[in-house]
Amino acid sequence: MQIAHSSNADKLVTRGIGIAIFPASVAKNISPDSSVLIKKIEPAVRVGYLLSWDRAHTPGRLASKFIEHVREQLDGTF
């Protein structure tokens, strides 16, 4: 099952309906009062990205900003 928001996952897990796996950056949104146990997965999981667009068309302003954001996050390694 896929859930769009971590608070929904928290509610389901609290009720004993499965487990949730999401980035550590999302775990900080789980209330400290929650009965959910948060465990860090070791070793860390790495994710790769692939961005593609039609060579015949220059990406629009918003797409260009997104591409630049991704480049900054990856330290310009692509």
Summary of the structure (lengths in Angstrom):
residues: 78
radius of gyration: 17.7
end to end distance: 32.5
largest distance: 53.0
contacts: 111
relative contact order: 0.11
helix: 33%
strand: 0%
